[in-house]
Amino acid sequence: MKVLIVEDDAEAAAYLGRALTEAGHTVDTAADGALGHEKASSNDYDVLIVDRMLPKKDGLTLINDLRNTGKQVPILVLSALSQVDDRVKGLRAGGDDYLTKPYAFTELLARVEALGRRKQTAEFEAIYRVGDLVLDRLSHTVTRNDEKVLLQPREFRLLEYLMRHAGQVVTRTMLLENVWDYHFDPQTNVIDVHISRLRGKIDKGFDKPLLHTVRGSGYVIRADAE
């Protein structure tokens, strides 16, 4: 699994990163909440490990911001605060699990791997939601603010892929390979045309656009613009 550790204690982060690597996982680290948010938003991690007390942006704000942009990656919150109210706040902010310090690495590893399995299961979820946009994979229906949105098959597949990676920038190469099954650049504007059509169907007439172009990088679907 690919794991991001957001921890300002360099020694603790190094120990945890080394131990997870030895357990067979790929690890990235961030020493503050702002950098953690940047890395989590621009990469596809299987699990985040987030310390609650962080410089620049505290852990709960980081988690809440990620959830508000549609990022559904499983998150384990680490904290020295062990009261029930503290754990509840961590979970309500969007954390999936909460582990108090000091902790045994074997327990942390078991929790991380359990969250990773949960993410794999979530990839087969029948319904995706970003803001008031809902895509039902079983009935092949899309609604926004409870209003039905009619999509062509390719548009549906495009939206499904974007929503599966909500909050993450999706490149043109990723779209060509996963939506069109092209493993080469056809040198056409097929993506631009479909993105334009899709934007006209899911965003037109609504105050807040969900589908955004990231110049020079690709596209992202999220509940609010940065």
C-alpha positions as CSV (number, residue, x, y, z in Angstrom):
1,M,0.0,0.0,0.0
2,K,1.0,3.6,-0.4
3,V,0.8,5.5,2.9
4,L,1.2,9.2,3.7
5,I,2.4,10.0,7.2
6,V,1.7,13.6,8.3
7,E,3.7,14.1,11.5
8,D,5.8,17.0,12.7
9,D,7.9,14.9,15.1
10,A,10.8,14.0,12.7
11,E,12.0,11.1,14.9
12,A,8.6,9.6,15.2
13,A,7.9,10.0,11.5
14,A,11.2,8.4,10.6
15,Y,10.6,5.4,12.9
16,L,7.1,4.9,11.6
17,G,8.1,5.3,8.0
18,R,11.0,2.8,8.4
19,A,8.7,0.3,10.2
20,L,6.0,0.5,7.5
21,T,8.5,0.2,4.7
22,E,9.9,-3.0,6.4
23,A,6.3,-4.3,6.5
24,G,6.2,-3.9,2.7
25,H,4.5,-0.5,2.2
26,T,5.5,2.6,0.3
27,V,5.7,5.6,2.5
28,D,5.7,9.4,1.9
29,T,6.0,11.9,4.8
30,A,4.9,15.5,5.4
31,A,6.1,17.6,8.4
32,D,3.2,20.0,8.6
33,G,-0.5,20.1,7.8
34,A,-0.2,22.4,4.8
35,L,2.3,20.1,3.1
36,G,0.2,17.1,4.1
37,H,-2.8,18.7,2.4
38,E,-0.8,19.4,-0.7
39,K,0.5,15.8,-1.0
40,A,-2.8,14.2,-0.1
41,S,-4.6,16.3,-2.7
42,S,-2.2,15.6,-5.6
43,N,-1.5,11.9,-5.0
44,D,-3.5,8.7,-4.7
45,Y,-2.7,7.2,-1.3
46,D,-4.3,4.0,0.2
47,V,-4.1,5.3,3.8
48,L,-3.2,8.6,5.5
49,I,-1.7,8.6,9.0
50,V,-2.4,12.1,10.4
51,D,-1.1,13.5,13.7
52,R,-3.8,15.7,15.4
53,M,-1.4,18.5,16.5
54,L,0.4,19.9,13.5
55,P,2.0,23.3,12.5
56,K,0.6,25.4,9.7
57,K,-2.7,23.4,9.6
58,D,-3.9,21.2,12.4
59,G,-4.8,17.6,11.7
60,L,-8.5,17.9,12.1
61,T,-8.7,20.9,9.8
62,L,-6.5,19.0,7.3
63,I,-8.9,16.0,7.4
64,N,-12.0,18.2,7.2
65,D,-10.6,20.1,4.2
66,L,-9.8,16.9,2.3
67,R,-13.3,15.5,3.0
68,N,-14.9,18.8,1.8
69,T,-13.1,18.4,-1.6
70,G,-14.4,14.8,-2.0
71,K,-11.2,13.0,-1.0
72,Q,-12.3,9.7,0.5
73,V,-8.9,8.1,1.4
74,P,-9.1,6.2,4.7
75,I,-7.4,8.3,7.5
76,L,-6.0,7.1,10.8
77,V,-5.7,9.9,13.4
78,L,-2.8,9.8,15.9
79,S,-3.1,11.9,19.1
80,A,-1.9,12.1,22.7
81,L,-5.4,13.2,23.5
82,S,-7.2,10.1,24.7
83,Q,-10.5,11.4,26.2
84,V,-13.7,10.1,24.6
85,D,-14.6,13.7,23.4
86,D,-11.3,14.0,21.7
87,R,-11.8,10.7,19.8
88,V,-15.3,11.7,18.8
89,K,-14.0,15.0,17.4
90,G,-11.4,13.2,15.3
91,L,-13.9,10.8,13.9
92,R,-16.5,13.6,13.2
93,A,-13.9,15.6,11.4
94,G,-13.7,12.8,8.9
95,G,-11.2,10.4,10.4
96,D,-11.9,6.7,10.0
97,D,-9.9,5.5,13.0
98,Y,-8.2,7.0,16.1
99,L,-5.2,5.7,17.9
100,T,-3.8,7.4,21.0
101,K,-0.1,7.8,21.8
102,P,1.9,6.0,22.9
103,Y,0.9,3.1,20.7
104,A,2.3,-0.3,19.8
105,F,3.5,-0.5,16.2
106,T,1.8,-3.9,15.7
107,E,-1.6,-2.3,16.6
108,L,-1.0,0.7,14.3
109,L,0.1,-1.7,11.4
110,A,-3.1,-3.8,11.9
111,R,-5.3,-0.7,11.8
112,V,-3.5,0.7,8.7
113,E,-3.9,-2.6,6.9
114,A,-7.6,-2.8,7.9
115,L,-8.2,0.7,6.5
116,G,-6.4,-0.3,3.3
117,R,-8.7,-3.3,2.9
118,R,-11.7,-0.9,3.5
119,K,-10.4,1.3,0.6
120,Q,-10.2,-1.7,-1.8
121,T,-13.8,-2.5,-0.9
122,A,-14.9,1.1,-1.4
123,E,-13.5,1.0,-5.0
124,F,-16.5,-1.3,-5.8
125,E,-19.1,0.9,-4.1
126,A,-22.2,1.3,-6.1
127,I,-22.7,5.0,-5.4
128,Y,-20.3,7.9,-5.7
129,R,-21.1,11.4,-4.2
130,V,-19.3,14.7,-4.7
131,G,-21.3,17.6,-3.1
132,D,-24.9,17.3,-4.4
133,L,-23.8,15.2,-7.5
134,V,-24.7,11.5,-7.2
135,L,-23.7,8.7,-9.6
136,D,-25.3,5.3,-9.2
137,R,-23.2,2.6,-10.9
138,L,-25.9,-0.1,-10.7
139,S,-28.8,1.9,-12.2
140,H,-26.5,4.0,-14.4
141,T,-28.1,7.1,-13.3
142,V,-26.7,10.6,-12.3
143,T,-28.5,13.3,-10.4
144,R,-27.5,16.7,-9.2
145,N,-29.5,18.4,-6.4
146,D,-32.0,15.5,-7.0
147,E,-32.4,16.5,-10.7
148,K,-31.7,13.8,-13.2
149,V,-28.7,14.3,-15.5
150,L,-28.8,12.4,-18.8
151,L,-25.4,11.3,-20.0
152,Q,-24.2,9.3,-23.0
153,P,-22.3,6.1,-22.2
154,R,-18.9,7.6,-22.7
155,E,-19.8,10.7,-20.6
156,F,-21.0,8.4,-17.9
157,R,-17.8,6.4,-17.9
158,L,-15.8,9.7,-17.8
159,L,-17.8,11.0,-14.9
160,E,-17.5,7.7,-13.1
161,Y,-13.7,7.7,-13.4
162,L,-13.5,11.4,-12.2
163,M,-15.7,10.7,-9.2
164,R,-13.8,7.6,-8.2
165,H,-10.8,9.9,-8.0
166,A,-12.6,12.8,-6.5
167,G,-10.3,15.5,-5.1
168,Q,-7.4,14.1,-7.2
169,V,-6.1,15.7,-10.4
170,V,-6.6,13.2,-13.2
171,T,-4.3,13.6,-16.2
172,R,-5.2,13.3,-19.8
173,T,-3.1,10.2,-20.1
174,M,-5.1,8.6,-17.2
175,L,-8.3,9.4,-19.0
176,L,-7.1,8.1,-22.4
177,E,-6.1,4.8,-20.8
178,N,-9.0,4.3,-18.4
179,V,-11.9,5.8,-20.2
180,W,-11.0,5.4,-23.9
181,D,-8.7,2.4,-23.5
182,Y,-6.1,4.2,-25.5
183,H,-2.5,3.5,-24.6
184,F,-1.2,6.2,-27.0
185,D,-2.1,9.8,-27.6
186,P,-4.5,9.9,-30.6
187,Q,-3.6,13.6,-31.1
188,T,-7.3,14.6,-31.1
189,N,-9.4,16.9,-29.0
190,V,-11.7,14.0,-27.9
191,I,-11.1,14.6,-24.2
192,D,-11.7,18.4,-24.5
193,V,-15.0,17.8,-26.3
194,H,-16.3,15.3,-23.8
195,I,-15.2,17.4,-20.8
196,S,-17.0,20.4,-22.3
197,R,-20.1,18.3,-22.8
198,L,-20.0,16.8,-19.3
199,R,-19.4,20.2,-17.7
200,G,-22.4,21.6,-19.6
201,K,-24.6,18.8,-18.2
202,I,-23.4,18.6,-14.5
203,D,-22.5,22.3,-13.8
204,K,-24.7,24.4,-16.1
205,G,-27.4,26.2,-14.1
206,F,-25.7,25.5,-10.7
207,D,-24.0,28.2,-8.6
208,K,-21.0,26.0,-7.7
209,P,-19.1,24.2,-10.4
210,L,-17.7,20.8,-9.6
211,L,-15.6,19.9,-12.6
212,H,-12.4,22.0,-12.7
213,T,-9.6,22.3,-15.2
214,V,-6.1,22.3,-13.7
215,R,-4.0,24.1,-16.3
216,G,-1.1,22.0,-17.5
217,S,-2.1,19.0,-15.4
218,G,-5.6,17.7,-16.1
219,Y,-9.0,17.8,-14.4
220,V,-10.4,17.4,-11.0
221,I,-13.9,17.0,-9.6
222,R,-14.5,18.4,-6.1
223,A,-17.2,20.0,-4.1
224,D,-15.5,23.5,-4.0
225,A,-12.8,25.3,-5.9
226,E,-9.5,26.1,-4.3
